[in-house]
Amino acid sequence: MSRLDMDEATSTQRGKVHGPFVLENLVCQTNHMLTSRGVFLGSNPLKYAMPLLLLQMAAIIITSRLLYRLLKPLNQGMISAQVLAGIILGPSLLGQIKGYMAMFFPISAKINLQTFSNIGFFMHLFLLGLRIDASILRKAGSKALIIGTASYAFPFSLGNLTVLLLKNTFELSPEVSHCIHTVISLNAMTSFPVTTTVLAELNILNSDLGRLATNCSIVCEAFSWIVALLFRMFLQDGTLATVWSFAWITVLLLSIFFICRPLIIWLTQKRSVSVDKTNDIPFFPIIMVLFVISLGSEVLGVHAAFGAFWLGVSLPDGPPLGTGLTTKLEMFATSLMLPCFIAISGIQTNFLKIEKSQVKVIEAVILITYTCKFLGTAAASVYCKIQIGDAISLALLMCCQGVIEIYTSVMWKDEKILDTECFNLVIITLLLVTGVSRYLVVRLYDPSKRYRSESKRTILNSRQRNMQLRLLFCVYNVENVPSMVNLLEASYPSRYSPVSVFTLHLVELKGRAHAVLMPHHLMNKLDPNTAESTQIVNGFQRFEQLHQGTLMAQHFTAAAPFSSINDDICTLALDKKAALIVIPFHKAYAIDGSVDHVNPAIRSININVLDKAPCSVAIFIDRGETEGRRSVLMSNTWRNVAMIFIEGRDDAEALAFCMRMAEHPEVSVTMIHFRHKSALYNSNITMGQETEPSECHLINDFKNYSLNKPQVHYKEEIVRDGVETTQVISALGSTYDLVVVGRDHDLESSVLYGLTDWSECPELGVIGDMFASPDFHFSVLVVHQQECDDPFAVDYSYKLAVSPHRGGDPRVHPRFSVEEGYTSVDLHHSR
């Protein structure tokens, strides 16, 4: 055996030594065992720290990713997959192979993996704290206070009462009794970061249930912090050292909020001014402060994650700090290092060591605690008059646990508070309860159920039944505003036909944990999103001032994950009784007409809104950039509008909207009616037989408009197939500023023959997809009328209310409802 082989064989020596209380493992590691010399020189890489750490990381990340893909149909999260990866790689499964643990997870390598993973964990806790709005506890309503309190009090009190009863029935050893009390306090927890993570993964963070669960979880977590603090101060050991420890921890927290927080905010403001970039942050100074606070926590005897978490809580959530730090740290800390930390809990789990005679008692107490938590949350929810289905879903969400509870379990195991058997039961039960709860929540709770009704609000019904036209405009950035205002102007708000418009600024949730949907005037003025929202609102408010008494507007901002922000759109449309939702197309066009960029997330939003909206939906393809019409106050706004009519309820809805545009004295509207050539040769087929009666009436009304108004035109195009239809559409050229078309048509129609074989954007329909081509240079509005169970059912709750003039202002039309709370703007004072 060579000298190198001898060094590698004897690089690690392990033995038992007498510790202060029990026998401890002593591991002796040879120096200079960091990097391998290479297999070509006969060196074994697994005997060295660096290659072994890289192998462990790769095995954990790959295994957890594979498990996540397998468990995704069951709605399981990444945390569960990472714990299962540790269980598979640990002694419970692969560890049963002889020599496996000694080779891949030797005791000498444990400290390296734990150190590396703990750095990722306290960075992850810093990011979780950074996403928390510290004022959310003050905003929690009475429902959240009652439910959050019950969610903690029921399992904690009834669980401990169960232990007292068991002590009289079974002879529980002091170790088992102490273990059970610890487990009860752990199971009673519901962590705010864990709850928001689960809600985001299930795409219900911005739903009604998600917002309530968010508030309840932070109330429940506040109680767990208070109980843990009292336990540490008075019940564990009332020594003077404990009092001093608590005092110094208080000093640490005060220094975080009154020294570190102002310092970081000042550095951020100074940085943004010096580099003239509002979103730029002083990254390295913030990291240095993070390391100093984490070091201070370790010096005071608490985990580094404690100081990191509260430093994150102290800083403002959202942009620029929340967004910037999340962008820079999340991939490194959460995706690379945190899986190792979570997997360690699975690696330390050993199912084969569950041998304690009283293990059934421990597991029974764990299940009783979860049951009390579920029943207490559900009972409190029902008491707060929440529907039983939503109450059950909320109770299941409050039973979900994750990274915080796993960290607490690992920490208590390392501190010998939990023994191996109890730790194994805690991890196994946590996985099962969380997995089952997530699966049931998806099956029980559907946020779109409140949008479903027998009737769907439409422009056609609004027109036929003298109902107020209400429009919801969704906006992503300032560039969307000018063309949206042009569309609003073309809809012709007048004194005898006023319009109510609601604008919704859609912001992707980054750097904060909780979703936001609120009126613009209630937004935090220091939030950078508020600045952009203000620019958007100013554009619409200027137009509102120019149309005083004929148009009223309300402005909202929604910050949520783009995967579920469609719920905010539908919620606002339902609450405001909108007849039409206008959403931007996911492609942006450059000035030369080519596609500038594509946003797949916006496309998913559009598809979800089309599927779930409580009213009609229009996808707006904005090409205002190519026509130079980008200013709200420019005179060269839309003057020529075309409407493509083939057949179907979507075309009827689009025609009803164009009928309103036809009333505008300065807008020329042309209806192009496509009819098949066979209609000319078969005298038995009239236009009334080709189309539905309601469509026929609309067409006749438009014809009458064209006879009385010179700017309104009706044209018939006789075609034989889709080829001739395409030729007519291609000949439109740049004549029009806006083309309105219905989304769905009869795919068996001869007019569309040959056009239905392929479509790049099916959400636009056959004709709309054709107009999305860069060959056209005008804006397009693709209208879709939602299907309903009863086509004759109408929601009369938004019928025009007649109210007296407010304040004697003759400019405010009496057809605006007093319930809307609109306030008139005095143009003379506004200048």
N, C-alpha and C positions, 0 to 999 in steps of 0.2 A: 504494500500500500504506500502510495506517494505521500510526501509531506502535505500537499494540498488536500488529498483525501482524508488524511488524519485530522487536519484542521477543521474540515467541514463536518466530519463525523463527531468531533468533540466540541463543536461550536456552541452547543446548548447542553447544559447540564441542569437537571431538575431533581429536587428532593423535598422532603418534608422537614420543617423546622417548627419549633415551639413559638407561637405568637403570644400576644398578651392574653388571649382568651382560649383559642383553639389552635390546632395544628394548621400551619399555613404552607402553601406551595412556594418554594424558593427556586427561581430560575436564574441561572448564570449564563450570560451571553458573551461570547468572545468579541473583542474589539475588531474593527475593520471588516465587519460582515455586512456592509451596506450594499455594494454593487458587485455583481458576478464578474469573474474574469472571462467567461465565455465557455460554451460547451466544447469548443475546439481545443481548449486547454484542459479539458477534463473536469471543469467546474460544474457543480449542480446548482442552477439558478435558484431553486426553491430553498436553498440554504441561506440565501441572502435576503435582506429586508426589502430592498427596492423592487426586485422582480416579483417577490412573493406578494407584496402589497398591490402591485399592478394586476397580478393574476386574480387576487381576491376581489378587487374592484370590478374587473371585467366579468368575472363569474356572477357576482351579485347583480350588476346592472343588466347583463344579458338575460339572466334567469328571470328577474323581476319584469322586464319588458315582455318576455314571452308569456309569462303568467298573466300579465295585464291584458294582453291581446286575447288570451283564452277566456278570461273572466269578464271581459267587457260586455258580452251579451247578457250577463247576469247583473250588470250595472254596478260592478265592484270597482273600487278606487285603486289608485297606485299604491297607497299605503298598505292595503291588504295584500297586494301582490308582492311588495317588498318583504313583509313579514313572512309570507309563505315561502319566498325565495330563501330566506334565512333558515326556515324550518327544513326545507329540502336539502340545502347545503350543509346543515348542521348535524348534530349527533342523532337526531330523530330518524333520518332516512339514509342519506349517503354516508353519514358518520358510522353506520354499522359495518361498512366495508373496512376490513382490517388494514390498518396503516393510513387510512384516508385522513383522519383528523391530524395525525402527527405530521403528515406531509403538507396539507393545504391550510390547516388552521392550528399550527403549533402554539403552545402557550407563549413562546418567546415573541411571536408575531402579533399577539393579541393587543399589546400596548400600542403598536404602530397603527393598526387599523382603528382602534378606538380613538386615538389622538386625532387622526386624520378626519374621522367621521364626526367627532365632537366639534371641530372647527366649522364644518359644514352645518352642523345643527345649530350652533349659536348664531351663525349668519342667517340661517333660515328663520330662526325665532326673531331676529332683528327685522327681517322683511315682513313677517307676520304682524309684528307690532307696528311697523311703519304703515301698514294698510288700515290700521284701526283709527277711526275718528274718536278721539277721547271724549267728545261731547255727546256721543250716541247714548251714553247712560242717562244723561239729563233728558234726552228726547224720548226715552222709553215711556210708553203710556201705561195706564193702569193695567191693561191686559197683560203686557209683558212683565210687569212687576209681580202680578198675582201668579202667572203661570211659571215664571222663572223661579220664584220663591218656592212654589209647590214642587217643582221639578227637583230641587235640591233637598228641601225639608222632608218630603215623604220618604225617599230611600234612606236618607241619613238617620232620621229618627226611628223609623220602623225597622231598619236593618239592625241598628244597635239594640232595639228592644227585642228583636229576634235572638240576638246573641245572649242577652240576659236570660231569656227563657231556655235556650239550649244549655246554658251553664248549669241550670238546675236539673236538666234531663240527662245530659251526657257529662261525663267527667272530662272536660276539655283541659288540656295542658295549658300553662301560661303562654307558651310559644304560639300555639294554635289560636288561642283567644286574641293575642296581640295581632297576629296575622289577619284574622277575620276583621277586626276593627279597622285595620289599615286598608283592607280591600273595600270595605263599605265606603270609606271616605273617597276612595279612588273611583268607585262605580257611580257615586252620587255626582261626580263632576260632569259638566258639559262645557267644553272649551269654546270660546267665541271663534278663534282662528280655525278650529277643526270644523265647527258648524258651517261657517262661511265657505270653507273649502268643499265640504260635502254638497252644499247647495249649489255652488258654481259647477261642480262636476255633474250634478243632476239637472243643470240648466233651469233651476227654479230660484236662483238667488234674488231676482227682481220681481218675483211673483208675490201675491199677498201673503201666502204662507211663508215664503222665504224671508220677507221683511219681518214678519212676526217672530219667526224662529231666530233670526239674527238678534233682535232685541231681547228675547227670552234667554238666549245663551249667554249674553254679556251680564245679565242680572244673575243668572245661575253661577257664572264664573266669579262674580264679585263675592257671592256668599262663600264659595270654596276658598277664596283667598283669605277672607276674614276668619273662617274656621281654622285654616291651616296656621294663620298667624297666632290665634289664641292658643292653639294646641302647642305651638313651639314655645310660646312665652310662659304659659301657666301649667300645662299638663305634662309636658315632656320632662323638663327639669327647670325648676324655678331658681337656678343659681344666678349669681351676679354676672357670670360670664355670658349667660344667655341674654340678660338685660343689656349688657354692653354691646353684644352682637346685634341686637335689634336696633339699638341706638345708632350704631355705625351704618347699618343698612339704611336707616332713615336718612342719614347724612348723604349716603350715596344717591338715594332717590332725589333728594332735594338738589344735589349738585347736578343731576341729570336734567331736571326741569328748569332750574334757575341759572345754570352756568352753561352746560353743553347745548341746550336747546337754543338760547339766544345767540350763542357763538356760531352755531351751524347756520342758523337763519341769516345772520349778518354776513357770514362768508358767502352764502348763496346769493344774496342780493348784491354784494360787492362783485362777485364773479359775473353775474348776469349783466351788470352795468359795464364792467371793464371789457368783456369780450363781445358785448352787444348781442348776446343770445339769451333769451328769456328762459330757455330750457336747459342751459348749461349749469352744471353743479360742481362744487369743489370736491371731487370724488375722494382723492387721497387724504385730505384733511379729515373728512368724515370717517374714513376707515381707521385712521389713527385714533380718533376719539373713540370709535367703537372698540378698538383693541384695549385702550386704556381703561374704559369702563368695564369691559369683560375681565381684565386682569384685576381690577379693584374688587369685582364680585368674588373671584377666586380667593383673593387675600382675606376677604371677610367670611369665607367659609360657605358661600353659596355658589351654585353653578354659574359659569360664564354666561350661559344663556339668559340668566335672570337679568343682569344688567343690560345685555344686548336687547332683550325684549322691551324693557321699559324705556330704553333710549329710542327705540323705534316708535313706541307709543307717544313719546313726547314730541316727535317731529310731525309736521303737517303731512297729512295723507294726500294722495293725488299728485299731479304735476306741480312744480318740477322735481321736488325731492323724491316723492314716492315713485313716480314713473321712472326717473333717471336711475335711482339706486336699484329698483327692481330689474330694469333692463340690463344693468351691468353685473348684478350679482346672482340673479335667479338661475341662470344656466349653470354657473359654476357651483353654487351652494346647494340649490334644490335638486338639480338633475344629476349632478356628478357625485357630491359628497353625502347628501342626506340619505340616499338609498343605502349606503353602507351603515349609517347609524341605525336606521330602521331594521335592516337585516340582522344586525347584531342581536336584537331582541329575539328573533327567530332562531339564530345560531345558539343562543343561550337556553333555548327551550328544548327540553328532552322529555318526550312522552314516556320513555321507558323508565323514568325515575319517579313517576307518580305512584308511589308505593305506600304512602302514609295511611294508616288505618282510618283516620278521621277525614280523609279526602272527600268523602261523600258529604260530610257536614259542611266543609268549606265551599264546595260547589253548590250545595243547596242554598247557602247564604248568599253567594254571588247571584244566583238566579232569582232569589227572593228580592234582592236589592234592585236588580234590573226591572223586575215585575212591579215593584213599588214605584219606581221612577216612571214607568210607562203609565200605570194607573193614576198616579198623582198628577202627571202632566195632562192626561186625557180628561180627568175629572175637573181640573181647574179650567181647562179650555171649554168644556161644556158649560161650566158655571159662567164663563165670560160670553156665552151665547155664540160659540163657534159651532158650525155644523159638525155632526158626529164624524163624518168622513175626514174632514180637515183636522179635527181634534186627534183622531187616531194617527194621521200622517205626522202631525206636529209631535206627538208623543214618541213616535218612531225616530224622528229626526233628533230629538233630545237624548235618545239612547245611543246615538252614533258616537263613537270615540275614535281617536286618531293619534297623531304624532305627540301631542302633549301628554296624553295618558300613557303612551308607550314609554316616553322619556321618563315619566314619573315612576313607572314600574321598574325600569332598568336601574334608575338611581336608587330606589329603595332596595333592590336586590343586591346592588354593590355595597350598600350600607348595612346589609344583613337585616334590614327591617322585614323583608320578605324572604322566606326560604325558597329553595328550588321548586318544591312541589306546588307551593302557593303561586309562585311566579308563573309556572307552566299553566295552571288553571286560569289565571288572570288573562294571559295572552290568548289561550284557546277560546275562552268565552268571549273576549273582546272581538276576536275575528268573527265568530259565529253570529253574535248579536248585531254587530255593525253590518255584516254582509246581508243578513236576513232583513234588517231594517231598511237598508238602501233598496233592496229588491222590492220590498212591499210598498215603499213610498212611491216608486215609479209606477207601480200598478194601481195604487189607490188615488193618487193625486194628479190631476190634469189641469194645469193653469188655464187652459183654453176653454174649460167647460162653461165659464161665465159668459163667453162670447157666443155660445150656441143658443139659438132661439129659433122659434118658428118663423120669425120675420127677420129680414135683413134690410137695413136702411139703404136706399138707393136714390140717385138723382131723379130717376123716373118717377118714383113715388112722391118725392118732394115736389116735383113739378105738377103732378096730377092732383095732389091733395093740398095745394097751397101751404106747403110747409117750408120753414126757414131753411135755406141752403147753408149747410155747415161743412166746412172743408178742414181737413187736417193735413198740413204740409210738413213733411219730414225733411230735415236739413242736416247735412254732415259738416259743412264748412261754409265760409262766406261766399265762395264761388257759386254755390247753389242758389243764392238769394236773387240776383237780378232776373234770371229766367223764371223763377218761381213767382216773382212779383209781376212779371209780364203775363204769366198765366192767370194770375189773380185779376189783373186789369182786364184781360180778355173776357173773363167770366162776367164782367159788367155788373158790379154792385151798384144799385140805384136806390133812390128813395122808396120806390114802390116794390123793389125786389132786392132787399138788403142781403148781405153775406156776412156770416160769422166765420172767421178763420182762426185756427189754432196752429201755432208753429211749435214744432218739437225738435230741438237740437239734440241729435244723437251723438253720444260720446262713448267710445270704447272704454270699459272699466280697466284702468291700469293704475297700479300703485295704491289702491284702496280696496278694502274687503267688502264693503257694503254698497249695494246699488242705490242710486238716487233717481227719483222722479219728483220734481217739484217745480212750482212756478218760478219764472226767471227772477222776479224781484226778491225771492227768498234765498237766492243763491249766495254763497260766501263771496264777498267782494274780492278777497285775496286769492281766490282760486283762479288759476290761469284759464280754466274752462269758462269761467264767468266772463272774462274779457272777450273771448271769441263769441260767446252767446250774446253779449251786449252788442257787438258789431252786427250780428244777424238780426237782433231785435230792432236795432236802429233803422235798418233798411225797411223793414215792414212797418215800423211806426211812422216813418216819413210818408209812406204810401197811405197809411191810415189817416194821417192828418190831411192829406190832399183829398180824401174821400170821406170827410166828416159827415156822420149821420147816415151813411150808406154802408159802411164796413166797420165792423168791430173785431178786434184781435186780442187774443191772449197768448202768452208765450211761456213755453215750458222747456226744461232741460232734463234729459234722461242719460244717466251714466250707468251702464250695465255691460256685462259680457255680450259681444255681438252674437253669440250663439243663442241668447235668450232675450235680446232686446226687443224682439217682435212682440213679446208680452206687454211691454210698456206702450208700444204703438197701439196695440189692440185695446189695452185698458183705457188709454186716453180717448180713443175713438168711441168706445162704449160709454164712458162717463160723460163725454161732451156731445154724445148723440150725433156724431159726424155722419154725413151721407157719402163722403168720398175721402179716401186716404190717397195722397199723392206722395210717392216715394221715388227717389232718384234711381236711375239705371246704374248698374255696377261698372259700366265702362265710361271713362272720361275721354273726350275727344279733343285733339289738338287743334290749333288754328287752321291747319291745312286740311282738316277733316279726317285725318287718320286717328286710330285709337292711341291715345296717350298712355293710359295705364288701366289695368283691370284689377278690381278688388273682389276676390271670391267671397269674402265674408259678407259684403253687401248683397251679393247675389243670393246667398243663403237666407239673409234677412227678407229679401223680396219674396222668395218662394214661401217662406213661413207665413208672411203676412197674407199672401194670396190664399194660403190654405186655411187660415184661422180668423181672418178679419170679420168683424160684425157688420160691415158695410161694403160698399163698392170700393175697388182699389184701382189706382192708375199708376203705371210705371212710366216715369218721365225720362225720355232720352233727350238730354240737354245738349244742343249744338249752338247755343248762343255765342260761344267763343268764335265759331267759324263765321258767324254773320256780323260780329262786332257789336252785338247788343248786350252789353254787360253792365250798363249803369241803370240804376232805378230811375234816375231823373232824366235820362236821354229821351229825346223826342222820337227817335227812330225805333220805336217798339213794334210789336207785331201788328201788322195791318192785313195780312192775308192768311186765312185759315182754311184748310181743306178737311173734309170728313169722308173717309172711305167707308161706304156701306155695302155689305154683301148680304148678310142675313144673320139672325140670331139675337139673343137677349143682350149680349155684350155690345153689338152694333147699335141696338136700340138705346142702351145706356149712354154710349158715346154720342149718339144723335141728340139725346135729351140735353146733354151738356152743351153741344154745339148750338142747340136752339137758344140757349141763354146767350151765347156769344153773338148770335145773329141779331140780338136786340141792341148790340153796341153800335152806335151810329158811325164809328170810325173804323170798324173792323169788317172786312169783306170775308164772308163765309161761303164756301163752295162745297156742296154735297155731290160726291161722285158715286152714283148708284150703279153697281155692277150687276148685270142681268145676263142670264144665259141666252144664247141665240135661239134656242128652241121656243122661248116664250113668244117670239114674234110670229112663228109659223103655226103655233097651236092657238087658235082663237078661243079655245075653251079654257085656257089658263089665263087668268087675270092676275094683276099684281097682288090683289087681295088674297088669291089662292096660293101665290108663291110664298107669301110671308104671313106671319101671325097677324091677327086683327090689330093688336096694339102697335105693331111695327107699321102696319099700313096707315093707321091714323097719324102716327108721327111723320111719316113720309108726306102724307097729304097736308099736314100742318106746315111742314117745311116748304112744300110747293106754294102754298098760299103766301108764306113769307116772301118767297122769291118773286111773286107777282106784285107785291106791294112795296118791296124795298129793293132799290137798285143794287145795293151792295151784297145781296143774298142771291146765290145762283144754284140752280139744280141741273145736274148733268147726268145723263144715262150713258153708260158704256156697255155695249153689247159684245160679249166675248163668247168663245166656244170652249176654251180650256184655260189651264193655268198659264200657258205660254203667252196667250194674248193678254191675260190679266197682268202678267209681269211686264209686258211691253207698255201697257197703259200707265202702270205705276212708275216705270223707269222714265217715262216722258214727262213726269211732273217737274223734273229738273230743280231749279232754284226759284220757282214761281212763288212758293208759299213759305211763310215763316214757321208755321206749325201745321202738322197733320195729325188728326185724331182718328183712331181706329179701334175697333173692338178686338179683344184678345182671342176669344174662341169662336169658331165657326163650325158648320157642319162639314166634317172632313170628307164626306161623300159628295159634296157639292161639285158640280161640273165646272164651276167657275174656278175652283182650286185644284182641278185635276192635274196631277204631276208635281204639285208644290209641297205635298205632305210627306214626301219620302225621306227628307232629311231636314233637320233644324238644329242650328247651333245653340239657340236660346229658346227652349220650349216654353219658358214662362211668358214669352212675348206673343205666342201664337204664330201662325203661319205668316200673316201679313206683317205683324210687328217685327218678327225676326228678319224679314226682308228689309225693313226700314232701318234696322240696326247696322246695316252694311255701311262701310265708309264711302260708298258711292253717292250717298245722299248727304245734303248739307243743311237740312232744316230739322228743327226739333220735332219730336214725336211724342204723343201721349197715347199710351196703350191702356184702354179701359176694360175692366173686368167687373161684371155684376155678380155678386156672391149668390150661390145657390141657397135655397131655403127649403125647409120641410113643407111649408104651406105658402105657395106663391101669392095667395090672396090675403095673408096676414100682414098687418101693417102696425108698426109701433107709432101710436099717436102721441106719445109722451113728448115729442119734440115738435108738435104742431105750433104754428105761430101764435103767440099769446098777444092779446091786445092790452096794452097798458097805457096809462096817461103819459103825456109828455113830461119829461123830467126837468124840473127847474125852468119850465117855460122855454126850453131850447127848441126852436122849430127845426133844427137840423137833425135831431134824433128822431127817427121814424118810430111811430107807435108800435110797429110790428116787432120791435126788439123786446124780448122778455125782460122784465125787471129782475127776474131771478138770476140773470147772468152776472149781475154785479159790475157791468161795464161803467166806466166813467168817461164822459166826453172830454175832449181835449180842446182847449181854447187856442185857436191858431194865432190870435193876436198876442197872447201872453207867451205862447211857446216859442215865438220868434225872439 
